[in-house]
Protein backbone atom coordinates (compact mmCIF):
# COMPACT_ATOMS: atom_id res chain seq x y z
CA UNK A 1 0.00 0.00 0.00
CA UNK A 2 1.37 3.41 -1.01
CA UNK A 3 1.48 5.98 1.74
CA UNK A 4 0.00 9.31 0.57
CA UNK A 5 0.89 11.20 3.74
CA UNK A 6 1.76 10.77 7.37
CA UNK A 7 0.74 12.81 10.38
CA UNK A 8 2.89 13.09 13.45
CA UNK A 9 1.55 14.80 16.56
CA UNK A 10 3.97 15.84 19.29
CA UNK A 11 2.64 17.48 22.43
CA UNK A 12 4.74 19.32 24.96
CA UNK A 13 4.17 21.27 28.15
CA UNK A 14 6.78 23.76 26.89
CA UNK A 15 4.80 24.87 23.82
CA UNK A 16 2.69 27.91 24.60
CA UNK A 17 1.21 28.10 21.10
CA UNK A 18 0.68 25.27 18.62
CA UNK A 19 3.53 24.80 16.15
CA UNK A 20 2.83 23.09 12.87
CA UNK A 21 5.55 21.95 10.49
CA UNK A 22 4.72 20.67 7.03
CA UNK A 23 7.30 18.66 5.13
CA UNK A 24 6.46 17.98 1.50
CA UNK A 25 8.04 17.70 -1.92
CA UNK A 26 8.50 21.07 -3.67
CA UNK A 27 5.93 20.20 -6.33
CA UNK A 28 3.18 19.15 -3.89
CA UNK A 29 -0.05 20.72 -5.15
CA UNK A 30 -2.01 20.22 -1.93
CA UNK A 31 0.14 22.45 0.31
CA UNK A 32 -1.95 25.58 -0.37
CA UNK A 33 -5.17 23.77 0.56
CA UNK A 34 -3.57 22.37 3.68
CA UNK A 35 -2.35 25.80 4.81
CA UNK A 36 -5.82 27.29 4.38
CA UNK A 37 -7.32 24.42 6.36
CA UNK A 38 -4.81 24.90 9.18
CA UNK A 39 -5.44 28.66 9.25
CA UNK A 40 -9.19 27.97 9.36
CA UNK A 41 -8.83 25.88 12.50
CA UNK A 42 -7.48 28.92 14.35
CA UNK A 43 -10.02 31.29 12.83
CA UNK A 44 -12.39 33.61 14.66
CA UNK A 45 -10.35 36.21 12.98
CA UNK A 46 -7.13 34.84 11.64
CA UNK A 47 -4.41 34.29 14.22
CA UNK A 48 -1.84 33.18 11.67
CA UNK A 49 -1.01 34.12 8.11
CA UNK A 50 1.00 32.02 5.68
CA UNK A 51 4.19 33.82 4.75
CA UNK A 52 6.36 32.83 1.83
CA UNK A 53 10.07 33.59 1.87
CA UNK A 54 11.99 31.92 -0.94
CA UNK A 55 11.01 28.25 -0.85
CA UNK A 56 9.97 28.38 2.80
CA UNK A 57 6.42 28.77 4.03
CA UNK A 58 5.89 29.93 7.60
CA UNK A 59 2.71 30.39 9.62
CA UNK A 60 3.26 33.86 11.10
CA UNK A 61 1.38 35.00 14.20
CA UNK A 62 -0.84 37.98 13.35
CA UNK A 63 0.44 39.86 16.42
CA UNK A 64 3.94 39.75 14.91
CA UNK A 65 2.88 41.57 11.72
CA UNK A 66 3.62 45.30 11.50
CA UNK A 67 1.96 46.04 8.18
CA UNK A 68 0.52 44.38 5.08
CA UNK A 69 0.93 46.12 1.73
CA UNK A 70 1.04 45.71 -1.99
CA UNK A 71 4.30 45.88 -3.90
CA UNK A 72 3.44 45.86 -7.56
CA UNK A 73 1.13 42.89 -8.02
CA UNK A 74 2.28 41.09 -4.86
CA UNK A 75 0.94 41.34 -1.32
CA UNK A 76 3.72 41.41 1.26
CA UNK A 77 3.80 41.75 5.02
CA UNK A 78 6.52 42.81 7.42
CA UNK A 79 7.48 41.37 10.78
CA UNK A 80 10.35 42.60 12.92
CA UNK A 81 12.93 40.47 11.13
CA UNK A 82 11.49 39.49 7.77
CA UNK A 83 9.30 40.47 4.84
CA UNK A 84 7.04 37.73 3.52
CA UNK A 85 4.88 37.34 0.45
CA UNK A 86 1.24 36.42 1.07
CA UNK A 87 -1.27 34.65 -1.13
CA UNK A 88 -4.53 36.41 -1.94
CA UNK A 89 -5.48 40.04 -2.40
CA UNK A 90 -5.05 42.78 0.17
CA UNK A 91 -8.84 42.95 0.51
CA UNK A 92 -9.12 39.19 1.18
CA UNK A 93 -6.44 39.37 3.85
CA UNK A 94 -8.00 42.48 5.41
CA UNK A 95 -11.33 40.65 5.75
CA UNK A 96 -9.60 37.93 7.79
CA UNK A 97 -7.97 40.40 10.19
CA UNK A 98 -9.54 41.64 13.42
CA UNK A 99 -10.74 45.17 12.54
CA UNK A 100 -9.93 46.30 16.09
CA UNK A 101 -6.23 45.54 15.55
CA UNK A 102 -5.66 46.36 11.87
CA UNK A 103 -6.63 49.46 9.93
CA UNK A 104 -6.42 50.30 6.25
CA UNK A 105 -4.39 53.50 5.88
CA UNK A 106 -4.41 53.67 2.10
CA UNK A 107 -5.53 51.75 -0.96
CA UNK A 108 -2.35 49.71 -0.80
CA UNK A 109 -1.61 49.28 2.92
CA UNK A 110 -2.99 48.00 6.23
CA UNK A 111 -1.17 48.59 9.53
CA UNK A 112 -1.27 46.86 12.89
CA UNK A 113 -2.55 49.56 15.27
CA UNK A 114 -0.60 48.01 18.16
CA UNK A 115 2.67 48.54 16.28
CA UNK A 116 2.27 52.31 15.83
CA UNK A 117 4.84 54.46 17.62
CA UNK A 118 3.48 57.82 16.54
CA UNK A 119 1.27 59.69 14.12
CA UNK A 120 2.83 62.75 12.49
CA UNK A 121 0.58 65.47 11.10
CA UNK A 122 2.66 67.74 8.88
CA UNK A 123 1.96 71.34 7.86
CA UNK A 124 1.55 70.25 4.24
CA UNK A 125 -1.42 68.07 5.20
CA UNK A 126 0.25 64.67 4.91
CA UNK A 127 -0.10 62.22 7.75
CA UNK A 128 2.60 59.67 8.38
CA UNK A 129 2.66 56.77 10.79
CA UNK A 130 5.91 55.64 12.33
CA UNK A 131 5.85 52.01 13.41
CA UNK A 132 7.84 50.74 16.39
CA UNK A 133 10.34 49.08 14.03
CA UNK A 134 11.08 52.46 12.38
CA UNK A 135 9.11 51.85 9.16
CA UNK A 136 6.99 54.78 7.99
CA UNK A 137 3.59 54.52 6.31
CA UNK A 138 1.51 57.33 4.85
CA UNK A 139 -2.19 57.76 5.48
CA UNK A 140 -4.29 58.76 2.48
CA UNK A 141 -6.44 61.86 3.03
CA UNK A 142 -9.59 59.76 2.70
CA UNK A 143 -8.53 57.48 5.53
CA UNK A 144 -7.38 60.06 8.13
CA UNK A 145 -10.64 60.11 10.14
CA UNK A 146 -10.92 56.33 10.13
CA UNK A 147 -7.30 55.88 11.23
CA UNK A 148 -7.69 58.39 14.08
CA UNK A 149 -10.83 56.56 15.30
CA UNK A 150 -9.01 53.22 15.22
CA UNK A 151 -6.08 54.62 17.17
CA UNK A 152 -8.34 56.23 19.79
CA UNK A 153 -10.36 53.03 20.14
CA UNK A 154 -7.20 50.92 20.38
CA UNK A 155 -5.73 53.25 23.03
CA UNK A 156 -8.73 52.48 25.22
CA UNK A 157 -8.06 48.70 24.92
CA UNK A 158 -4.66 48.81 26.63
ZIUR-V686448 format. One line per field, one symbol per residue. ss: DSSP state (@ for helix, = for strand, . for the rest). psi: psi as a letter, one per 40 degrees, with the letter a starting at -180 (. if undefined). burial: b if it has 9 or more other C-alpha atoms within 8 Angstrom, else e. Layout:
ss->???
psi->???
burial->???
This chain:
ss->..............................@@@@@@@@@@@......======..======@@@..=====..=====....====...@@@@@@@.....=====..====@@@======.....=====....====.@@@@@@@@@@@@@@@@@.
psi->hhhdiihhhhiiedhdiihhhhhiideheedddddddddddehciheihhhhhbeihhhhhddehdihiihbeihiihadeihiiiiiiddddddeiheedihheideihihdeehdihhhideeihihhieeeihihhiddedddddddddddded.
burial->eeeeeeeeeeeeeeeeeeeeeeeeeeeeeeeeeebeeebeebeeebbbbbbbbeeeeebbbbeebbbbbbeeeebbbbbeeebbbbeeebeebbeebbeebbbbbbeebbbbbebbeebeeeeeebbbbbbeeeeeebbbeebbeebeebbebbeeee
